[in-house]
């Protein structure tokens, strides 16, 4: 069964709203350094072909995803 992931758009025309993720080229990942004001400690997945970065934020209260568009859509 296909699962659909939702993420909060950080920028672009849907900023602040939930959008469906449909990644076609997820390739690199890392943990965001603590110097990042918004995403420090988050798990970062880059989808180069989709020109997006996905941030996975986990707290004791739950998990949330954010998506950052790397283009001027």
N, C-alpha and C positions, 0 to 999 in steps of 0.2 A: 504494500500500500504506500502510495506517495504521500509524503509529509510536506506541509507548507509551513515555512518559517516566516514570521513577521518581525520587522525591525522598525525602529523609529528613525525616520529620515533626519539627518543632521543638517543638510543643506539642500539647495535646489527647490523646485516648485512644490514639493511635498514636505518641506521642512516642518518638523514637529508632529507629523502624522505617521501612522503605521503604514508600512508598505510591504508587499510580498517580495521575498527574496527568490530569485531564480538564477542562481549563480551557474555559469557555464565554464568558468576557468579558474576555480580556486587553486592557488598554487603556493604561496608562502605564508608563514605565520610566525608570530613572536609575541612576547609579553611587552606591553607598552611601558617604557621607562617611567620612573616616578616623577620626572620633571615635567611630564605632560599635565597641564592643568585640568583637562576634562576626562581623559581616558587612562590616567596612570593606573598601572596594575591590571588593566583589561587584557584579555587575549585578543589579538588582532589577526584577522585573516584577510589577505589581499587577493582579490580576484582581478588579475591584470586585464584579461579579455573583456570583462564587464566594466572595467574602470571604476571599481568600488573597493572600499575597505569596510570590513564588518568588525565591529567591536562587541565582544562578549563580556558583560559586566555581571559578576556574581557576588552577591552579598548574602548574609544569613537570612535575609527576608525573601530572596529569590534571585532570578536571573533575568537579564534584559539584553536585547540586541540593538545596536545602532548601526546605521549604514551611512557612510560618507561617500558621496559621488566625487570622483576625481576629474570630472569634465564640467563644462559649462552648459549643462542641459537646461 
